[in-house]
């Protein structure tokens, strides 16, 4: 028969609860990020983006971020988002498959 340390398990539950709340926050942030990226993707696929890129339209960037009119910034954001989505799915599937 297994013997469990109830106090140690209580601490694990409390840590799980804390992490679970953080994961819920992360899911809300994920949805917000997806909405923002959807708007950016619409711009990136538009004629205006091509014109802005071609005409080297200057936009103010904070924290040394790349300009959305650069060739790589939005493309990288879209691929990063897709890769993150795949990681989220794999994490979820791993939990289900246990």
C-alpha positions as CSV (number, residue, x, y, z in Angstrom):
1,X,0.0,0.0,0.0
2,X,1.3,3.4,-0.9
3,X,1.8,6.0,1.8
4,X,1.2,9.6,0.9
5,X,2.5,12.7,2.6
6,X,-0.7,14.8,2.8
7,X,1.1,18.0,3.6
8,X,3.6,17.6,0.7
9,X,0.6,16.8,-1.6
10,X,-1.2,19.9,-0.3
11,X,1.8,22.0,-1.4
12,X,1.8,20.4,-4.8
13,X,-1.9,21.1,-5.1
14,X,-1.4,24.8,-4.2
15,X,1.4,25.1,-6.8
16,X,-0.8,23.4,-9.4
17,X,-3.6,25.8,-8.6
18,X,-1.3,28.8,-9.0
19,X,0.0,27.5,-12.3
20,X,-3.5,26.7,-13.5
21,X,-4.5,30.3,-12.9
22,X,-1.5,31.4,-14.9
23,X,-2.4,29.0,-17.7
24,X,-5.9,30.5,-17.9
25,X,-4.3,34.0,-18.1
26,X,-2.0,32.7,-20.8
27,X,-5.0,31.4,-22.8
28,X,-6.7,34.8,-22.6
29,X,-3.5,36.4,-23.8
30,X,-3.3,33.9,-26.6
31,X,-6.7,34.8,-27.8
32,X,-5.9,38.5,-27.6
33,X,-2.6,37.9,-29.5
34,X,-4.5,35.9,-32.2
35,X,-7.0,38.8,-32.7
36,X,-4.2,41.3,-33.0
37,X,-2.2,39.1,-35.4
38,X,-5.3,38.5,-37.5
39,X,-5.6,42.3,-38.0
40,X,-1.9,42.5,-38.9
41,X,-2.2,39.6,-41.3
42,X,-5.0,41.4,-43.1
43,X,-2.7,44.4,-43.5
44,X,0.3,42.3,-44.5
45,X,-1.8,40.7,-47.3
46,X,-3.1,44.0,-48.6
47,X,-2.0,46.3,-51.4
48,X,-1.4,49.0,-48.8
49,X,1.3,46.9,-47.1
50,X,3.1,46.4,-50.5
51,X,2.9,50.2,-51.1
52,X,4.1,51.0,-47.6
53,X,6.9,48.5,-47.9
54,X,7.9,49.7,-51.4
55,X,7.8,53.4,-50.4
56,X,9.7,52.7,-47.1
57,X,7.0,54.3,-45.0
58,X,8.5,55.1,-41.6
59,X,6.7,54.0,-38.5
60,X,7.8,54.7,-34.9
61,X,9.0,51.5,-33.3
62,X,9.5,51.0,-29.6
63,X,12.1,48.8,-27.9
64,X,14.0,48.3,-31.1
65,X,11.2,46.2,-32.6
66,X,11.2,45.7,-36.3
67,X,8.9,47.9,-38.4
68,X,5.7,46.3,-39.7
69,X,6.6,47.6,-43.1
70,X,9.8,45.5,-43.2
71,X,9.7,42.4,-45.2
72,X,10.3,40.0,-42.3
73,X,8.6,41.4,-39.2
74,X,5.0,40.3,-39.9
75,X,6.0,37.1,-41.7
76,X,8.1,36.1,-38.6
77,X,5.2,37.0,-36.3
78,X,2.8,34.8,-38.4
79,X,5.2,31.8,-38.4
80,X,6.1,32.2,-34.7
81,X,2.4,32.2,-33.9
82,X,1.8,29.1,-36.0
83,X,4.7,27.3,-34.3
84,X,3.4,28.3,-30.9
85,X,-0.1,27.0,-31.8
86,X,1.5,23.6,-32.7
87,X,3.3,23.5,-29.3
88,X,0.1,24.3,-27.5
89,X,-1.7,21.5,-29.3
90,X,1.1,19.0,-28.6
91,X,1.1,19.9,-25.0
92,X,-2.6,19.3,-24.8
93,X,-2.5,16.1,-26.7
94,X,0.3,14.8,-24.4
95,X,-1.9,15.4,-21.4
96,X,-4.9,13.6,-23.0
97,X,-2.7,10.7,-24.2
98,X,-1.3,10.0,-20.6
